[in-house]
Amino acid sequence: MSDTELVLRSTRVITPEGTRAASVAVDGGRITAVLPYDAPVAEGARLEDLGDDVLLPGLVDTHVHVNDPGRTEWEGFWTATRAAAAGGITTLVDMPLNSLPPTTTVENLRTKREVAVDKAHIDVGFWGGALPDNVKDLRPLHESGVFGFKAFLSPSGVDEFPHLDQDGLARSLAEIASFDGLLIVHAEDPHHLETAPQRGGPKYADFLASRPRDAEDTAIAQLIAQAKRLNARVHVLHLSSSDALPLIARAKAEGVRITVETCPHYLTLTAEEVPDGASEFKCCPPIRESANQDLLWQALADGTIDCVVTDHSPSTADLKTDDFATAWGGISGLQLSLAAVWTEARRRGHTLEDVVRWMSARTSRLVGLDRKGAIEAGRDADFAVLAPDDTFTVDPAALQHRNRVTAYAGKTLYGVVKSTWLRGQRIVNDGEFTAPKGQLLTRTP
């Protein structure tokens, strides 16, 4: 075992072939070998014996709103990446809004990268944005290394990031398809939203009625039709409506190049439990009923839904008023996503291998990060060390997010992250952080 500087040994290592006792050899920030548990340690290599704690690949979260620069009072790269690292996430991809400027031109991407470079505790990549007036900027952004393009089919909530109508979607998607890029879509139809009952106030039931399932279903059907016509790659963001699942399954069976994500809050929280006035639970599309949630889990299990990401969308506490109509819509979930999903997954009979597939392997594949997402030779030595049977009660004061507003306050969750490793360096150990060691990532040509 030559040229090895570090060996991590555990009785439970999650590899693409399954979970087994193993020793993982690391050199130069890469995994060089996955060896038998009792393999001899090379002279000069440091051994980290993890006992029975689980060694899993660092999670890859492809849906994070960092909001830096411009709205850093909401969140920033320093705080967001610390929260991610505390939760076992070693790579994130930043959304093109709600920063100022949004990541919709090469110049704006350069600004974003300059802000992030010295603040990132984990590796960070960037999405570009597709707006009605920036079709000319899409190819240059692609060539500058963004991982794809985010578009809204209904109002985004911020004026500087307008949504695409169906003609705008067709133009942007045709341009993105011309270089085989990826369009990721907030799929809610504005006409269904406009005609839904709109009642302000604290009642969650009123807010839920204002974002009906058919808004998602219609927008997804329209997206599928466009993707099929253009043979384009599309990805549905934060699916919450189980009614859309048959449409998606049929499109996949027909060869449409579509992938789908959902989020921890749709898998672990239900409309029935949301207290009136508790806008920390507000997101768009909304958290729906428990029966809907059951179908999302079924779709994860059968592959109709590909992956799970946070859609971490923070704001300052004052924007989370008790009026669901006017409160900011977004849930902060970076630090708690692994524990939240694992807690519900184990209750439903799923394994940590399933969670790794949904939150690391498939998210890495979505954005083409072939050095991430698995414990095998040649990959980056990015790891989370998890005590899966240990529990903790969520205390907002203990979160690393800039604004410690959480829908999980007071919940007891399974899965304590003991340490997080980035390219063979321990960046968090029992809540203690190193200096930022993250790199800025670009799409592999």
N, C-alpha and C positions, 0 to 999 in steps of 0.2 A: 504494500500500500504506500508507494512512494509519492512524493509531491503532495502530501496531505498536511494541512495546517490545523484542521479541526475535525473532530468526530463527534457527532451527536448520536447517542445510543438511547433507545427506548424499547420497552416491551411492546409498544403499539405505535407503529409508523404507518401512516396512510399513504400507500403508493398506488399507481394506476392498476396494479394487479391485485390490490386488496390490502388489508391491514395485517401486519406481521411484526414480530420482533426483528429489529434490524439496527445496524450501525450505518450512519450516513456520513460519508467522507466528503469534506469540503476543501477546496483550494482555490485561491484567487477569486473568491466570491461565487464560485460555481460548485454544483454538486458533481463530484468526480465518480462516485460509485455508491450504490446501495448494497451493503454487504451483510452477511450473516451477523446476528446479534453478537456472537462471541468472537468475531474476527479480531485478530491481534491489531493493536493500535501502532501505527508507524512511529518510529523514533522521532521525537521532536513535535509530534502532533498533540494538541490539547484535547482531552476527552471531557465531554459534558455528558454525564450520565443522568438522564431524565427520569429514571425509574419507570413507573407505570403511567406517568403523564403521556398524553398522546402528542406525537409530532405530526403536524399536518402542514401542507403547503400554505404559505401566506395567502390570505384572501385577496381577490382582485375585484374592486368595486368600480363598475363602469358608469355609475350614475350618481355624481356628487356635485352639489352646488357650493363652491367655495366662496364666491361673491367678492373675490379680491382680484384687482383693486376696485375702489369705488363705493362698495358697501361693506367695508371691513368691520363696521360696527355690528353687522349681522354674523360674519364669520371671516376667517382669513386662512392663509395657507399654514401658518404656524399652529393655530389651534385645531384646524380641521385635520391636519396630518398627525398631530399628537393623539387626537381622539381615535383616528383610524388605527394607529399603531397600538394603542391601548386595547383595542378590540380585535387584534390579530389580522388586520388588513395591512398589506405591505405595498399595494399598488392601488391608485385610484385614477379615474379619468374625469376631469373637470368639465362641467357643463358650460356652454358659451354664455349663459345668462346666470345670474343676476349681477354680474360684475359691470363696472363702467370703466372702459368701454366693453361692450360684448365682443366675443371672439368671432367676428364676422368679416374681418379683413386680415391680410398678412400683417399689416402694421399693428392691429389690435392684438393679434396673437403674440407678436414680439413684445408688446407691453406686458401682456399676461406672463410670459415666460420670465421677463426681467424681474417681475415682482416675486415670482415663485421660487426662483433658483436658490436663494439662500435660506428659505424658510421651510423647506419640505423635509419632514422627518421620514417620509416614505417616498417611493417613486411615484411620479405624477405625469400623466399624459393629458391631452386636451382634445375636446370635440370642437369643431367649428359650428357655425350657425347658418341656417338657410332662411333667408328673409325674402320678402317680395322683390326687393331691389338689389340683391347682391349675387345674382346668378353669375355675373362676370368674375366674382371673387372665389367661387367654389373650387375651380381647378387650381388656382394659385395656393389656396389654403391646403388642398390635398397634397400638392407638391411640397408644401412646407411641413408636412408631417402630422396634420390632425388625423384622428382615427375615424372620422366620419362627420356627419352633419346632423344637427338637431333642428327639427321644425315643429311648430305648433299648428294644429288645424283649427284651433279656437284661440281666443285671446289669452296671452301668456301671463297677464297680470302686471307686466312692466311695459311702458310705452316704447322703450328703445328696442323691443324685440317683437315686432308685429307678426301675426300669424299668416299662414298661406291659405288662400282660397283654393278651390280645386284647379283653376287654371294655373295659379302659382305653384301648386304642388306638381302639376304636370311638367312645367318648365324646369323647376329645380331638379326633379327626379330624372328627367331626360338628360340634363347636364351631368348629374352625378353618375348615372348609368354609363355615360360615354367613357368614363375612366374607371368603371367598375368600383365606384365608391359605395359607401353605406349611408343610408338615410335612416335616422332614428326619429321616431314620431310620437309626439303627444297626441293621441288619437281620441278626440272628443269632437263631435259635430256641433258647430256653433248654432245651427238652426234648432236643433233639439234642446240645446241649453236655453236659447232665447224663449222658447215656447213652454218650457217647464215652469212650474209655479215658483215664484221668487218671493219668499217671505223672509224679512230680516228678523233678527232676534236670537235668543239663546238656545232654541230647540234644535237638537241634532236631527230629529226626524224631518224638520223643514229643510235643513241644508241638504240632507240626503235626497230629498225629493227634487231639489234644484239641479242635481247632477245625475240624471237617470241613466240606467244601463244602456238604453237605446242610443244615447249620444256616443258612447264608446262603440257599440255594435255597428252603427252606421258608418262612423269614421273608419273603422277597421275594414269594413267591406269595401269602402271606396279606395283605401290604401292598397288592399289586395288586388283590386281591379287594375290600378295603375301599375303596380309592380309586375303583374302578369303581362300586361300589354308591352312593357318596356324590358322585360326580363331583368328587372332591377333588384338590388339587394335592399331590403327594408327590415326594420326592427321596431316592434311595438313596445313602447315604454310603459312601465308601471300599470300593467293590466289589472283591473279590479273587477270587471264584469265577467262572470262565468258564462253569461249568455253568448259571448263572442267565441267561446272555445270550439264549437262545432265548425264555425267559419274558418277558424285558423287551422284546425286539423284537416279539413277538406283541402284548403289551399296547400298545405304541406304535402299532402298525398298527391296533389296534382303537379308538384314540382315548383310551386312558387317559392322564390328565395326569401322566405320570411322567417324571422326568429322573434321570440317573445320573452319578456321578463315580467316578473312581479316583484313585490317588495315585502320585507318583513312585517310591516304594519298590516298588510292585507292578509297575511298568513297567521298572524298571532293576535290581532285585535278584532273585535266585532262591533257592529253598529249597536247591538243590544246593550253593550257595556259602556257606551260613551255617555258621560253625564251631560246634561244640558249646561251650556255655557263653557264647556271644557274645550276651548278651541286649540289646545295643544294636540288634539286628535284630528284637526282639520287638515285635509289634503285633497288634491284634485288630480284624478278622480277620487271619490271618497272611499273610506272604509265601509264595507257593506255587511250584510247579514251573515250569520254563522253558516247557514245552508250554502250560501255563495262561497264562503271560505272553504268548505269541505270540497267543493268542486275544483277550486284552484289547487288544492293539495293533490287531488286525483290527477289533474292535468300535469302537475310537476312530475308525479310518479310515472306517467305514461309518456312523457316527453313532449306533450303539446306545448307546455311552457318550458323554455330552455333554461332559464337561470333566475337567480334572486339577487337583487341589488338594493341599496338603501333608498335611493332618491332623497339623500340627506339635503333638506331644503330649510335652513334655519332662518330666523329673523330675530330682531330684538324683542324682548318680552312685552314691550308696550304695544306691539303690533298684534299680539295674541289676545285681543279683547274678547269679551263674552258674547259678542254678536257674530254668529257664524257667517253672516253675509259679508261683513267688512273685515274680519280678522284675516291676517296673512295665512295663506294655505301652504303648509309645508310641515314635515315631521323631521326632527333631528334624530338620526339613528346610527351614525357611524360607529360609535363606541360599543353599542349594545346589539348590533345586528347578528353577530355570530351566536351570542347567548340566547337571544330571542328566538331565532330560527331553530336552534338546537333544542331548546326547551319544548317547543311545540312538536318538532320532528320526532323526538324520542317518545313523546306521549302518543303519537300516531303510529309508532312502530318503524320509523325510518332510522337509518344509521348515520354515523358521522361521515361515512363514505359518501352517502347521498348528499349531505350538506356540502362537502368538499366539491362534489361534482357540480352542484348548482351555483356555488358562490366563489369557486376558484377555477376549476378546469374549463367550464363552459363560458365563463366571463372572459377568461384569457383568450379562448378560441374566438369569441365574438369580435375582439379587436385585433386579433392576429399577434398576440404577445406569446410567441412560442417558447420564450425563455421562462415564462411564468406558469403557475397553475398546477404543478405536479412535483412530486419528489422522485426524480429520476436523473440519471447521469446527463449532464449537459445543461440542465436548467439552472437558473439563478438559485442561490441558497437562501431562499426566502421562506421562513417558517413561522408558525404559531405553535406554542407549547400550551396545551389545554388540559386542565383537570376537568373532565367532562361530567363527573358525578358530584363535584363541589357546587354549592349554590351561593348566591349573594342576593341581597335586596337592593334594588336600584335606589340610590341616593343622588338626587340631582347635583348636590354640592360636590360629589366625587367625579363628575363628568369633566372631560377636557374640552368640550365644545365651548365656544366663546359665550354663548347664551344658554344657560343650563335649564332650558325648557324641554320637558320630555313627557311623552305619553306613557312611558313605562314607570313613572315614579311610584315607588312602593311595591312594585312587582318583584317576586322572587324568581330568579332565573337560574337555570343550570348552565355550567360551563364557565370556569374561571380561567382567563388567559394569564398564564404564569410569566411568559416572556414572548417577545416577538423579535425575529431576526431578519435582517435585510442584507442580502449578499454576504452571508456568513458573519455578520456583525450583530451583536445583541443590541437592539435599540430601545427596548423596554424590558425591565426586569423587576417584577413585583411592584409595579407602579412608578419606578424610577426611570427617567428618560436620559438618553445620551443627547449630544448635540445633533442637529439635523444632518442626516446622511443620505437623504433621498436624491435621486437623479431625475432629470426631466426627460421623458420618453417621447419618441416620435414613431409614427407608423413605419413598419418595415416595408420597403418597396416590394 
